[in-house]
């Protein structure tokens, strides 16, 4: 309201009277008088000397004219900069994604998006661990699974099937598991999320979802390292289809135990609830949705 009252004050000075200023902006004389009084109360000084025929600026009013013009100019400049950021696809986007998905799928898409929007910058965090989106100022994150945090919103990109997979050489040397129980006799490559290891792999057996505890000699907190070990014949891995689809298509990895696989989960864009997304963030979300929704 202070900004609006300053604009009205300058209009009074410009028009040479309260009534003339009121007619210019569509306000009654009483309203103009009240708002001038509010402005004088705010600054604790009389700003105008009024007679029945004219007005004149007090010393304080003269100072305010100069200050108000500077304040309003700065406010207009700030508004223009903010609106430009909202209306134009420019500025920095902070994004997080899992390691393997990020390297194989997201980075190439970001490169293409940035080539189309030269004023975009990207700050990318690749991690398989927990990320505090709000605390770390992340605009959006790519995540597997269903959303459980009510402070976040999500946008589904597609389904995510997980594969038990190994290299042809590993399976030739160690045999092909025919039942989830057989994994007890295989070297399983295990992901670690923070302090927790993902050693309970889910399968559907006799129509029921069951967890099978697996063991192995390699544990890592990076999905891309698990995939590399798997490709090098070091063991059996549980990997998202998004991460290994090209390896499977090329025959570098083989999917096993597919008949026991549980229902696919989701791949989603996750972002803070309540946050107003700048146009650059909305544009990237739309682009990723278009490219990954299959």
MARTORMI-251401 format. One record per residue: residue number from 1; x, z, y of N, C-alpha, C in turn. Coordinates in Angstrom, 2 decimals. Each point is the difference from the previous one (the first is absolute). Example, Ala and Ser with C-alpha at 12.3 -4.5 7.8 and 13.67 -1.06 7.14 Angstrom:
<recs>
REC   resi      n.px      n.pz      n.py     ca.px     ca.pz     ca.py      c.px      c.pz      c.py
REC      1     13.19      7.80     -5.69     -0.89      0.00      1.19      0.90      0.00      1.20
REC      2     -0.35     -0.72      1.05      0.82      0.06      1.19     -0.77      0.73      1.09
</recs>
This chain:
<recs>
REC   resi      n.px      n.pz      n.py     ca.px     ca.pz     ca.py      c.px      c.pz      c.py
REC      1      0.83      0.00     -1.21     -0.83      0.00      1.21      0.87      0.00      1.26
REC      2      1.21      0.61     -0.08      0.88      0.04      1.16      0.35     -1.41      0.45
REC      3      0.30     -0.89     -0.96      0.35     -1.37      0.33     -1.16     -0.68      0.73
REC      4     -1.22      0.20     -0.50     -1.16     -0.62      0.64     -0.22      0.55      1.41
REC      5      0.23      1.30      0.17     -0.16      0.59      1.34      1.07     -0.50      0.96
REC      6      1.21     -0.23     -0.51      1.05     -0.57      0.86     -0.36     -1.41      0.42
REC      7     -0.55     -0.78     -0.92     -0.45     -1.36      0.35     -1.08      0.05      1.08
REC      8     -0.93      0.94     -0.14     -1.07      0.13      0.99      0.56      0.44      1.35
REC      9      0.97      0.89      0.00      0.63      0.47      1.24      0.65     -1.17      0.75
REC     10      0.73     -0.85     -0.73      0.61     -1.15      0.64     -1.05     -0.97      0.53
REC     11     -1.12     -0.10     -0.71     -1.08     -0.88      0.46     -0.62      0.54      1.30
REC     12     -0.12      1.32      0.10     -0.53      0.63      1.24      0.92     -0.33      1.17
REC     13      1.31      0.13     -0.25      0.97     -0.29      1.07     -0.06     -1.48      0.37
REC     14     -0.08     -0.86     -1.02     -0.03     -1.45      0.24     -1.23     -0.41      0.79
REC     15     -1.17      0.58     -0.33     -1.26     -0.40      0.63     -0.28      0.77      1.28
REC     16      0.76      1.06      0.22     -0.16      0.74      1.25     -1.17      0.95      0.02
REC     17     -0.58      0.33     -1.17     -1.10      0.94     -0.01     -0.52      0.24     -1.40
REC     18     -0.70      1.13     -0.18     -0.51      0.36     -1.33     -1.16     -0.90     -0.40
REC     19     -0.90     -0.28      0.93     -1.17     -0.80     -0.34      0.40     -1.43     -0.37
REC     20      0.95     -0.57      0.76      0.45     -1.37     -0.28      0.69     -0.07     -1.36
REC     21      0.80      1.01     -0.30      0.66      0.03     -1.31     -1.02      0.13     -1.11
REC     22     -1.02      0.82      0.22     -1.04      0.18     -1.00     -0.74     -1.29     -0.30
REC     23     -0.33     -0.77      1.09     -0.69     -1.27     -0.21      0.88     -0.96     -0.79
REC     24      1.30      0.03      0.24      0.93     -0.91     -0.67      0.04      0.25     -1.51
REC     25     -0.06      1.26     -0.39      0.16      0.33     -1.43     -1.31      0.42     -0.64
REC     26     -1.09     -0.04      0.74     -1.30      0.30     -0.58     -0.29      1.47     -0.18
REC     27      0.48      0.84      0.91     -0.24      1.44     -0.07     -0.77      0.44      1.24
REC     28     -0.82      1.02     -0.16     -0.76      0.55      1.13      0.95      0.78      0.90
REC     29     -0.36      0.14      1.31      0.83      0.79      0.91      0.23      1.43     -0.50
REC     30     -1.02      0.59     -0.64      0.14      1.37     -0.50      1.05      0.07     -1.11
REC     31     -0.02     -1.00     -0.87      0.98     -0.02     -1.10      1.40     -0.19      0.54
REC     32      0.18     -0.89      0.97      1.32     -0.22      0.59      0.48      1.30      0.65
REC     33     -0.88      0.69      0.71      0.38      1.26      0.65      0.42      1.04     -1.04
REC     34     -0.76      0.10     -1.08      0.33      0.97     -1.05      1.36     -0.30     -0.64
REC     35      0.27     -1.28     -0.25      1.25     -0.36     -0.66      1.19      0.18      0.93
REC     36     -0.20     -0.24      1.28      1.06      0.28      0.97      0.28      1.50      0.04
REC     37     -1.06      0.80     -0.02      0.17      1.46     -0.01      0.74      0.45     -1.26
REC     38     -0.30     -0.61     -1.13      0.71      0.32     -1.25      1.48     -0.32      0.12
REC     39      0.32     -1.12      0.62      1.40     -0.39      0.17      0.72      0.96      0.95
REC     40     -0.65      0.38      1.07      0.60      0.96      0.93      0.20      1.35     -0.67
REC     41     -0.95      0.42     -0.83      0.15      1.26     -0.72      1.16     -0.08     -1.00
REC     42      0.17     -1.16     -0.61      1.10     -0.17     -0.96      1.35      0.18      0.68
REC     43      0.17     -0.59      1.19      1.28      0.08      0.70      0.10      1.21      0.92
REC     44     -1.13      0.67      0.23      0.02      1.19      0.86      0.29     -0.31      1.45
REC     45     -0.49     -1.15      0.45      0.28     -0.39      1.39     -1.11     -0.94      0.48
REC     46     -0.26      0.04      1.33     -0.92     -0.97      0.58      0.71     -1.32      0.15
REC     47     -0.64     -1.06     -0.47      0.64     -1.32     -0.01     -0.47     -0.89      1.14
REC     48     -1.23      0.23      0.48     -0.57     -0.82      1.07     -0.60      0.89      1.09
REC     49      0.12     -0.46      1.23     -0.72      0.61      1.11     -1.15     -0.94      0.33
REC     50     -1.24      0.52     -0.13     -1.16     -0.85      0.15     -0.79      0.37      1.26
REC     51     -0.42     -1.04      0.73     -0.95      0.17      1.09     -1.22     -0.84     -0.34
REC     52     -0.99      0.00      0.88     -1.21     -0.77     -0.29      0.27     -1.50      0.03
REC     53      1.09     -0.40      0.67      0.25     -1.44      0.15      1.25     -0.50     -0.73
REC     54      0.91      0.91     -0.35      1.26     -0.49     -0.58      0.63      1.06     -0.89
REC     55      1.02     -0.46     -0.72      0.81      0.92     -0.80      1.46     -0.24      0.36
REC     56      0.81      1.02     -0.20      1.45     -0.15      0.17      0.70      0.83     -1.06
REC     57      1.17     -0.43     -0.37      0.77      0.68     -1.04      0.69      1.23      0.57
REC     58     -0.05      1.08     -0.74      0.85      1.14      0.31      1.41     -0.33     -0.48
REC     59      0.95      0.87      0.32      1.37     -0.22     -0.49      0.03     -0.04     -1.53
REC     60     -0.75      0.91     -0.61     -0.07      0.04     -1.46     -0.67     -1.27     -0.54
REC     61     -1.04     -0.46      0.73     -0.67     -1.23     -0.42      0.93     -1.20      0.06
REC     62      0.82     -0.06      1.06      0.97     -1.08      0.11      0.99     -0.01     -1.14
REC     63      0.46      1.18     -0.39      0.92      0.10     -1.15     -0.68     -0.45     -1.29
REC     64     -1.30      0.37     -0.10     -0.71     -0.36     -1.23     -0.22     -1.49     -0.08
REC     65     -0.22     -0.67      1.12     -0.17     -1.45     -0.04      1.22     -0.65     -0.65
REC     66      1.19      0.40      0.45      1.23     -0.58     -0.57      0.14      0.37     -1.48
REC     67     -0.25      1.29     -0.30      0.13      0.45     -1.38     -1.03     -0.62     -0.93
REC     68     -1.24     -0.14      0.51     -1.07     -0.56     -0.83      0.30     -1.44     -0.36
REC     69      0.51     -0.77      0.96      0.33     -1.39     -0.28      1.07     -0.09     -1.09
REC     70      0.99      0.88      0.07      1.06      0.00     -1.01     -0.55      0.42     -1.36
REC     71     -0.84      1.06     -0.02     -0.58      0.49     -1.26     -0.86     -1.07     -0.66
REC     72     -0.84     -0.68      0.81     -0.89     -1.01     -0.56      0.77     -1.22     -0.49
REC     73      1.06     -0.35      0.71      0.82     -1.13     -0.45      0.66      0.32     -1.34
REC     74      0.51      1.23     -0.14      0.64      0.39     -1.26     -1.03      0.06     -1.13
REC     75     -1.21      0.49      0.32     -1.05      0.06     -1.02     -0.39     -1.40     -0.47
REC     76     -0.11     -0.94      0.95     -0.34     -1.38     -0.37      1.10     -0.62     -0.86
REC     77      1.25      0.28      0.35      1.12     -0.55     -0.78      0.00      0.57     -1.41
REC     78     -0.23      1.30     -0.13     -0.04      0.64     -1.32     -1.13     -0.57     -0.84
REC     79     -1.18     -0.15      0.61     -1.14     -0.55     -0.72      0.29     -1.42     -0.47
REC     80      0.64     -0.79      0.84      0.31     -1.38     -0.37      0.97     -0.04     -1.18
REC     81      1.01      0.91      0.01      0.97      0.02     -1.10     -0.69      0.40     -1.30
REC     82     -0.88      0.99      0.05     -0.69      0.45     -1.20     -0.93     -1.08     -0.51
REC     83     -0.78     -0.60      0.89     -0.92     -1.05     -0.43      0.74     -1.19     -0.57
REC     84      1.17     -0.30      0.56      0.79     -1.10     -0.53      0.40      0.28     -1.44
REC     85      0.38      1.29     -0.26      0.38      0.37     -1.36     -1.17     -0.07     -0.96
REC     86     -1.21      0.25      0.49     -1.18     -0.04     -0.85     -0.46     -1.43     -0.24
REC     87      0.06     -0.82      1.05     -0.54     -1.35     -0.08      1.00     -1.01     -0.53
REC     88      1.27      0.30      0.13      1.04     -0.93     -0.41      0.69      0.54     -1.24
REC     89      0.38     -0.88     -0.91      0.68      0.42     -1.22      1.47      0.17      0.33
REC     90      0.38      1.20      0.39      1.37      0.30      0.36      0.25      1.48     -0.22
REC     91      1.27      0.38     -0.04      0.36      1.40     -0.18      0.45      0.29     -1.42
REC     92      0.27      1.28     -0.26      0.55      0.43     -1.29     -1.10      0.51     -0.92
REC     93      0.05     -0.43     -1.26     -0.91      0.49     -1.03      0.81      0.83     -0.99
REC     94     -0.44      1.24     -0.23      0.67      0.90     -0.95     -0.77     -0.06     -1.32
REC     95      0.69     -0.40     -1.06     -0.65     -0.23     -1.29      0.80      0.63     -1.12
REC     96     -0.70      0.48     -1.03      0.64      0.60     -1.17     -0.53     -0.69     -1.25
REC     97      0.88     -0.14     -1.00     -0.40     -0.63     -1.26      0.89      0.51     -1.12
REC     98     -0.48     -0.04     -1.25      0.86      0.35     -1.13      1.19     -0.96     -0.08
REC     99      1.11      0.48     -0.56      1.23     -0.78     -0.03     -0.17     -1.38     -0.61
REC    100     -0.45     -0.04     -1.25     -0.07     -1.27     -0.71     -1.00     -0.95      0.64
REC    101     -1.18      0.50      0.29     -1.02     -0.82      0.65      0.49     -0.48      1.36
REC    102      0.64      0.89      0.72      0.49     -0.35      1.33      1.01     -1.13     -0.04
REC    103      0.98      0.12     -0.91      1.05     -1.02     -0.07     -0.52     -1.34     -0.51
REC    104     -0.83      0.05     -1.03     -0.41     -1.25     -0.64     -1.17     -0.68      0.70
REC    105     -0.92      0.77      0.59     -1.23     -0.58      0.55     -0.12      0.15      1.52
REC    106      0.26      1.22      0.50     -0.30      0.27      1.40      1.03     -0.58      0.95
REC    107      1.28      0.14     -0.32      1.04     -0.52      0.90     -0.15     -1.50      0.25
REC    108     -0.20     -0.84     -1.03     -0.21     -1.42      0.30     -1.22     -0.27      0.88
REC    109     -1.06      0.77     -0.21     -1.19     -0.19      0.83      0.25      0.44      1.44
REC    110      0.75      1.08      0.17      0.34      0.45      1.36      0.85     -1.05      0.71
REC    111      0.92     -0.61     -0.73      0.84     -1.04      0.60     -0.87     -1.16      0.50
REC    112     -0.97     -0.40     -0.81     -0.88     -1.10      0.40     -0.87      0.40      1.19
REC    113     -0.54      1.22     -0.03     -0.84      0.48      1.10      0.79      0.05      1.31
REC    114      1.24      0.48     -0.08      0.82      0.11      1.21      0.43     -1.37      0.52
REC    115      0.15     -0.98     -0.90      0.35     -1.35      0.45     -1.16     -0.63      0.78
REC    116     -1.22      0.44     -0.30     -1.18     -0.51      0.70     -0.28      0.77      1.29
REC    117      0.55      1.21      0.10     -0.23      0.86      1.18      1.35      0.53      0.47
REC    118      0.63     -0.74      0.88      1.39      0.26      0.37      0.21      1.30      0.76
REC    119     -1.08      0.58      0.55      0.16      1.23      0.78     -0.31      1.25     -0.83
REC    120     -0.14     -0.17     -1.31     -0.23      1.13     -0.91      1.34      0.53     -0.51
REC    121      0.13      1.31     -0.07      1.13      0.66     -0.66     -0.56      0.88     -1.10
REC    122      0.77      0.20     -1.05     -0.45      0.78     -1.15      0.98      1.12     -0.29
REC    123     -0.53      1.18     -0.24      0.78      1.16     -0.46     -0.52      0.33     -1.39
REC    124      0.76     -0.39     -1.04     -0.47      0.07     -1.39      0.67      1.15     -0.74
REC    125     -0.82      0.83     -0.63      0.48      1.08     -0.86     -0.36     -0.33     -1.44
REC    126      1.01     -0.18     -0.86     -0.22     -0.25     -1.42      0.29      1.28     -0.76
REC    127     -1.02      0.54     -0.62      0.17      1.24     -0.77     -1.10      0.11     -1.04
REC    128      0.34      0.57     -1.14     -1.00      0.26     -1.03     -0.54      1.42      0.08
REC    129      0.49      0.78      0.96     -0.44      1.38      0.15     -1.11      0.13      1.03
REC    130     -0.40      1.23      0.25     -1.06      0.31      0.96      0.48     -0.28      1.42
REC    131     -0.87     -0.60      0.81      0.29     -0.25      1.40     -1.12      0.59      0.84
REC    132      0.37      0.83      0.98     -0.97      0.55      0.95     -0.22     -1.04      1.09
REC    133     -1.07     -0.78     -0.14     -0.22     -1.11      0.92     -0.11      0.46      1.44
REC    134     -0.78      1.06      0.23     -0.20      0.48      1.36      1.29      0.62      0.54
REC    135      0.62      0.86     -0.80      1.21      0.69      0.44      1.15     -0.94      0.28
REC    136      0.09     -1.10     -0.74      1.09     -0.96      0.16     -0.39     -1.21      0.84
REC    137     -1.21      0.03      0.56     -0.41     -1.07      0.88     -0.17     -1.34     -0.69
REC    138     -0.44      0.01     -1.28     -0.20     -1.22     -0.76     -1.37     -0.59      0.32
REC    139     -0.03     -1.28      0.36     -1.27     -0.66      0.32     -0.81     -0.31     -1.25
REC    140      0.68     -0.44     -1.07     -0.69     -0.32     -1.24      0.97      0.07     -1.15
REC    141     -0.54      0.25     -1.20      0.83      0.10     -1.20     -0.67     -0.75     -1.13
REC    142      0.78     -0.57     -0.89     -0.49     -0.60     -1.23      0.12      1.04     -1.10
REC    143     -1.10      0.24     -0.72      0.01      1.06     -1.02     -0.79     -0.45     -1.23
REC    144      0.45      0.48     -1.17     -0.72     -0.21     -1.24     -0.95      1.18     -0.23
REC    145     -1.10     -0.26     -0.71     -0.91      1.07     -0.39     -1.10      0.23      1.00
REC    146     -0.89      0.92     -0.36     -1.15      0.31      0.85      0.39      0.98      1.09
REC    147     -0.66     -0.11      1.15      0.28      0.86      1.14     -0.64      1.37     -0.20
REC    148      0.81      1.05      0.16     -0.53      1.36     -0.16      0.08      0.80      1.29
REC    149      0.76     -0.47      0.98      0.17      0.71      1.27     -1.11     -0.41      0.96
REC    150     -0.86      0.95      0.36     -1.15     -0.31      0.86      0.40     -0.29      1.44
REC    151      1.25      0.29      0.37      0.46     -0.30      1.35      0.48     -1.44      0.14
REC    152     -0.07     -0.75     -1.09      0.44     -1.38      0.00     -1.17     -0.95     -0.26
REC    153      0.15     -1.21      0.43     -0.92     -1.08     -0.35      0.76     -1.00     -0.86
REC    154     -0.75     -0.82     -0.74      0.66     -0.96     -0.88     -0.71     -1.34      0.04
REC    155      0.73     -0.99     -0.40     -0.52     -1.37     -0.09      0.55     -0.60     -1.29
REC    156     -0.87     -0.26     -0.95      0.44     -0.46     -1.31      0.51     -1.44      0.08
REC    157      1.15     -0.23     -0.63      0.59     -1.33     -0.04     -0.25     -0.71     -1.32
REC    158     -0.06      0.76     -1.06     -0.20     -0.60     -1.31      0.19      1.05     -1.07
REC    159     -0.13     -0.41     -1.25      0.17      0.93     -1.11      1.46      0.06     -0.42
REC    160      0.36      1.08     -0.64      1.38      0.21     -0.43      0.02      0.46     -1.45
REC    161      0.35     -0.90     -0.89      0.17      0.38     -1.39      1.44      0.42     -0.22
REC    162      0.18      1.03     -0.81      1.35      0.46     -0.32      0.38     -0.48     -1.41
REC    163      1.23     -0.46     -0.14      0.49     -0.57     -1.25      1.08      0.89     -0.62
REC    164     -0.09      0.19     -1.31      1.13      0.50     -0.75      0.84     -1.22     -0.34
REC    165      1.23     -0.02      0.47      0.78     -1.22     -0.18      1.45      0.31     -0.34
REC    166      0.65     -0.99     -0.59      1.40      0.10     -0.39      0.56     -1.41     -0.05
REC    167      1.33     -0.09     -0.04      0.63     -1.31     -0.10     -0.07     -0.50     -1.45
REC    168      0.04     -1.32     -0.18      0.02     -0.54     -1.37      1.16      0.55     -0.84
REC    169      1.16      0.16      0.62      1.16      0.52     -0.74     -0.24      1.43     -0.46
REC    170     -0.60      0.82      0.87     -0.27      1.39     -0.39     -0.95      0.02     -1.19
REC    171     -1.06     -0.78      0.07     -1.00      0.00     -1.08      0.59     -0.57     -1.29
REC    172      0.90     -0.96      0.11      0.65     -0.55     -1.19      0.84      1.07     -0.70
REC    173      0.68      0.82      0.78      0.89      1.03     -0.57     -0.76      1.25     -0.45
REC    174     -1.13      0.31      0.68     -0.66      1.29     -0.24     -1.41     -0.13     -0.58
REC    175     -0.49     -1.21     -0.13     -1.34     -0.19     -0.53     -1.07      0.05      1.08
REC    176     -1.14     -0.57     -0.31     -1.12     -0.05      0.94     -0.97      1.14     -0.32
REC    177     -0.27      0.90      0.96     -0.97      1.07     -0.28     -1.39     -0.57     -0.22
REC    178     -0.66      0.46     -1.03     -1.34     -0.49     -0.33     -1.09      0.98      0.39
REC    179      0.38      1.24      0.25     -0.94      1.06      0.37      0.70      0.92      1.00
REC    180     -0.74      0.63      0.94      0.64      0.91      0.94      0.84      1.08     -0.67
REC    181     -0.36      0.44     -1.21      0.81      0.98     -0.73      1.42     -0.50     -0.21
REC    182      0.17     -1.32     -0.12      1.31     -0.58     -0.28      0.99      0.21      1.14
REC    183     -0.51      0.27      1.21      0.90      0.19      1.13      0.89      1.23     -0.18
REC    184     -0.39      0.91     -0.88      0.84      1.17     -0.29      1.35     -0.42     -0.59
REC    185      0.07     -1.22     -0.53      1.23     -0.49     -0.62      0.71     -1.02      0.89
REC    186     -0.40     -0.09      1.26      0.61     -0.95      0.92      0.58      0.72      1.21
REC    187      0.99     -0.63      0.61      0.59      0.53      1.23     -0.85     -0.44      1.19
REC    188     -0.69      0.94      0.59     -0.91     -0.32      1.10      0.67      0.28      1.34
REC    189     -0.16     -0.91      0.92      0.58      0.09      1.35     -1.02      0.67      0.90
REC    190      0.36      1.13      0.58     -1.00      0.90      0.60      0.17      0.07      1.51
REC    191     -1.12     -0.14      0.69     -0.03      0.16      1.46     -0.11      1.47      0.36
REC    192      0.63      0.35      1.12     -0.15      1.34      0.57     -0.59     -0.13      1.40
REC    193     -1.05      0.76      0.24     -0.64      0.04      1.32      0.23      1.40      0.58
REC    194      0.91      0.11      0.93      0.36      1.32      0.51      0.65      0.81     -1.11
REC    195     -0.60      1.14     -0.33      0.53      0.85     -1.07     -0.70     -0.24     -1.33
REC    196     -1.00     -0.90     -0.02     -0.78     -0.24     -1.22      0.44     -1.29     -0.68
REC    197      0.12      0.04     -1.32      0.33     -1.20     -0.76     -1.26     -0.56     -0.66
REC    198     -0.10     -1.32     -0.01     -1.17     -0.67     -0.55      0.23     -0.25     -1.49
REC    199     -0.14      1.06     -0.79      0.26     -0.09     -1.44     -1.26     -0.03     -0.85
REC    200     -1.17      0.12      0.61     -1.25     -0.05     -0.75     -0.68     -1.32      0.29
REC    201      0.16     -0.95     -0.92     -0.53     -1.35      0.18     -1.39     -0.07     -0.64
REC    202     -0.94     -0.58      0.73     -1.41     -0.02     -0.43     -0.32     -1.25     -0.80
REC    203     -0.77      0.19     -1.07     -0.48     -1.09     -0.84     -1.43      0.29     -0.43
REC    204     -0.72     -1.05     -0.33     -1.34      0.16     -0.56      0.11     -0.19     -1.51
REC    205     -0.25      1.09     -0.75      0.08     -0.02     -1.45     -1.34      0.45     -0.57
REC    206     -0.59     -0.81     -0.86     -1.32      0.30     -0.57     -1.04      0.26      1.08
REC    207      0.09     -0.76      1.08     -0.97      0.10      1.09      0.19      1.16      0.95
REC    208      1.08      0.78     -0.17      0.24      1.16      0.85      1.35     -0.12      0.70
REC    209      0.03      0.45      1.23      1.25     -0.02      0.77      0.87      1.18     -0.42
REC    210      1.22     -0.31     -0.44      0.92      1.04     -0.45      1.36     -0.20      0.65
REC    211      0.68      1.12      0.23      1.37     -0.05      0.51      0.98      0.20     -1.13
REC    212      1.07     -0.78      0.00      1.06      0.10     -0.98      1.30      0.34      0.72
REC    213      0.64      1.09     -0.40      1.25      0.43      0.61      1.13     -0.90     -0.50
REC    214      0.80     -0.52      0.96      1.10     -0.89     -0.35      1.32      0.62      0.47
REC    215      1.09     -0.46     -0.60      1.33      0.53      0.31      1.00     -1.15      0.08
REC    216      1.07      0.24      0.71      1.05     -1.01      0.11      1.23      0.55      0.68
REC    217      1.05     -0.84      0.04      1.27      0.47      0.55      0.22     -0.42      1.45
REC    218     -1.00     -0.63      0.61      0.14     -0.43      1.39     -1.26      0.37      0.79
REC    219      0.21      0.74      1.08     -1.08      0.39      0.93      0.46     -0.39      1.40
REC    220     -0.92     -0.57      0.79      0.36     -0.39      1.37     -1.22      0.12      0.90
REC    221      0.26      0.15      1.28     -1.09      0.08      0.98     -0.24     -1.33      0.70
REC    222      0.56     -1.07     -0.55     -0.15     -1.34      0.59     -0.54     -0.96     -1.04
REC    223     -1.16     -0.59      0.31     -0.61     -0.93     -0.93      0.82     -1.25     -0.23
REC    224      0.73     -0.46      1.02      0.81     -1.19     -0.19      1.16      0.25     -0.97
REC    225      0.51      1.23     -0.04      1.06      0.33     -0.95     -0.55      0.07     -1.42
REC    226     -1.19      0.56     -0.17     -0.65      0.02     -1.32     -0.18     -1.43     -0.51
REC    227     -0.44     -0.88      0.87     -0.19     -1.40     -0.38      1.33     -0.64     -0.39
REC    228      1.06      0.26      0.75      1.30     -0.59     -0.31      0.52      0.48     -1.35
REC    229     -0.15      1.30     -0.27      0.41      0.53     -1.30     -0.79     -0.69     -1.12
REC    230     -1.29     -0.16      0.26     -0.85     -0.63     -1.01      0.45     -1.44     -0.26
REC    231      0.27     -0.76      1.03      0.47     -1.37     -0.14      1.33     -0.06     -0.75
REC    232      0.84      1.02      0.17      1.31      0.04     -0.63     -0.04      0.55     -1.43
REC    233     -1.22      0.23     -0.51     -0.13      0.42     -1.39      0.28      1.46     -0.26
REC    234     -0.16      0.85      1.03      0.32      1.43     -0.15     -1.14      0.81     -0.57
REC    235     -1.21     -0.56     -0.04     -1.11      0.76     -0.54     -1.35     -0.61      0.34
REC    236     -1.04      0.81     -0.23     -1.39     -0.41      0.24     -0.46      0.63      1.32
REC    237     -0.70     -0.77      0.81     -0.44      0.49      1.30     -1.50     -0.16      0.17
REC    238     -0.58      0.86      0.82     -1.40     -0.12      0.43      0.03     -0.51      1.44
REC    239     -0.42     -1.24      0.19      0.13     -0.64      1.30     -1.32     -0.62      0.45
REC    240     -0.23     -0.01      1.30     -1.16     -0.67      0.57      0.14     -1.51     -0.14
REC    241     -1.12     -0.65     -0.26      0.01     -1.45     -0.17      0.57     -0.71      1.22
REC    242     -0.26      0.54      1.20      0.51     -0.60      1.22      1.53     -0.07     -0.02
REC    243      0.63      0.98     -0.67      1.45      0.08      0.01      0.66     -0.91     -1.03
REC    244     -0.69     -0.28     -1.09      0.65     -0.71     -1.11     -0.69     -1.31     -0.37
REC    245     -0.98     -0.45      0.77     -0.74     -1.20     -0.39      0.92     -1.21     -0.14
REC    246      0.98     -0.13      0.88      0.92     -1.13     -0.10      0.93      0.15     -1.20
REC    247      0.43      1.22     -0.29      0.85      0.24     -1.17     -0.75     -0.31     -1.28
REC    248     -1.28      0.37     -0.05     -0.81     -0.29     -1.18     -0.23     -1.50     -0.16
REC    249     -0.30     -0.66      1.13     -0.25     -1.44     -0.06      1.24     -0.78     -0.43
REC    250      1.18      0.50      0.40      1.25     -0.67     -0.34      0.51      0.36     -1.39
REC    251     -0.64      0.98     -0.64      0.44      0.42     -1.32      1.17      0.97      0.02
REC    252      0.37      0.47      1.17      1.10      0.96      0.10     -0.43      1.40     -0.43
REC    253     -1.32      0.26      0.07     -0.58      1.23     -0.53     -1.20     -0.37     -0.87
REC    254     -0.30      0.88     -0.94     -1.12     -0.20     -0.90     -0.92      1.21      0.12
REC    255     -1.30     -0.24      0.17     -0.98      1.08      0.07     -0.45      0.37     -1.41
REC    256     -0.04      1.30     -0.31     -0.41      0.47     -1.32     -1.12      1.02      0.15
REC    257     -0.67      0.27     -1.07     -1.07      1.00     -0.05     -1.14     -0.32      0.96
REC    258     -0.19     -1.29      0.30     -1.03     -0.40      0.95     -1.40      0.38     -0.43
REC    259     -0.24      0.06     -1.33     -1.34      0.33     -0.49     -0.36      1.47      0.25
REC    260      1.00      0.81      0.36     -0.25      1.41      0.28      0.04      0.31      1.51
REC    261      0.13     -1.03      0.82      0.16      0.22      1.43     -1.28      0.55      0.63
REC    262      0.11      0.99      0.87     -1.20      0.49      0.71     -0.47     -0.99      1.05
REC    263     -1.15      0.27      0.59     -0.55     -0.89      1.03      0.95     -0.08      1.19
REC    264      0.06     -1.15      0.65      0.88     -0.14      1.16     -0.40      0.96      1.12
REC    265      0.98      0.42      0.78     -0.26      0.77      1.21      0.03     -0.96      1.19
REC    266      0.20      0.50      1.19     -0.08     -0.85      1.20      1.35     -0.07      0.70
REC    267      0.21     -1.12      0.67      1.06     -0.09      1.01     -0.71      0.01      1.34
REC    268      0.44      0.90      0.90     -0.73      0.20      1.24      0.92      0.08      1.20
REC    269     -0.54     -0.39      1.14      0.59      0.35      1.29     -0.60      1.34      0.42
REC    270      0.84      0.94      0.33     -0.44      1.32      0.43      0.47      0.22      1.44
REC    271     -0.89      0.57      0.82      0.36      0.24      1.40     -0.73      1.23      0.52
REC    272      0.52      0.66      1.04     -0.62      1.24      0.48     -1.41     -0.21      0.50
REC    273     -0.91      0.89     -0.41     -1.38     -0.05      0.47     -0.05      0.42      1.46
REC    274     -0.87     -0.62      0.75     -0.18      0.40      1.40      0.96     -0.66      0.95
REC    275      1.07     -0.61     -0.52      0.95     -0.65      0.89     -0.54     -1.37      0.43
REC    276      0.15     -0.30      1.29     -0.38     -1.32      0.50      1.16     -0.95     -0.27
REC    277     -0.25     -0.99     -0.85      1.07     -0.90     -0.40      0.22     -1.06      1.08
REC    278      1.23     -0.13      0.51      0.28     -1.12      0.92     -0.24     -1.33     -0.69
REC    279     -0.15     -1.03      0.80     -0.31     -1.31     -0.56      1.10     -0.46     -0.96
REC    280      1.26      0.32      0.30      1.10     -0.44     -0.87     -0.14      0.59     -1.40
REC    281     -0.46      1.28     -0.09     -0.16      0.65     -1.30     -1.19     -0.61     -0.74
REC    282     -1.10     -0.21      0.70     -1.17     -0.62     -0.63      0.34     -1.41     -0.50
REC    283      0.80     -0.72      0.79      0.37     -1.36     -0.41      0.84      0.02     -1.26
REC    284      0.93      0.94     -0.11      0.82      0.08     -1.20     -0.83      0.43     -1.20
REC    285     -0.92      0.94      0.18     -0.88      0.40     -1.09     -0.82     -1.18     -0.51
REC    286     -0.54     -0.80      0.93     -0.77     -1.17     -0.40      0.87     -1.00     -0.76
REC    287      1.22     -0.16      0.46      0.92     -0.95     -0.63      0.36      0.45     -1.42
REC    288      0.33      1.29     -0.16      0.34      0.51     -1.32     -1.20     -0.08     -0.94
REC    289     -1.18      0.28      0.54     -1.21     -0.10     -0.83     -0.20     -1.41     -0.50
REC    290      0.20     -0.97      0.87     -0.18     -1.40     -0.38      1.03     -0.41     -1.06
REC    291      1.23      0.44      0.16      1.08     -0.42     -0.89      0.00      0.73     -1.34
REC    292     -0.48      1.25     -0.01      0.12      0.83     -1.20     -1.32      0.21     -0.75
REC    293     -1.10     -0.44      0.56     -1.30      0.24     -0.63     -0.26     -1.04     -1.08
REC    294      0.64      0.21     -1.15     -0.20     -0.91     -1.13      0.42      0.68     -1.27
</recs>
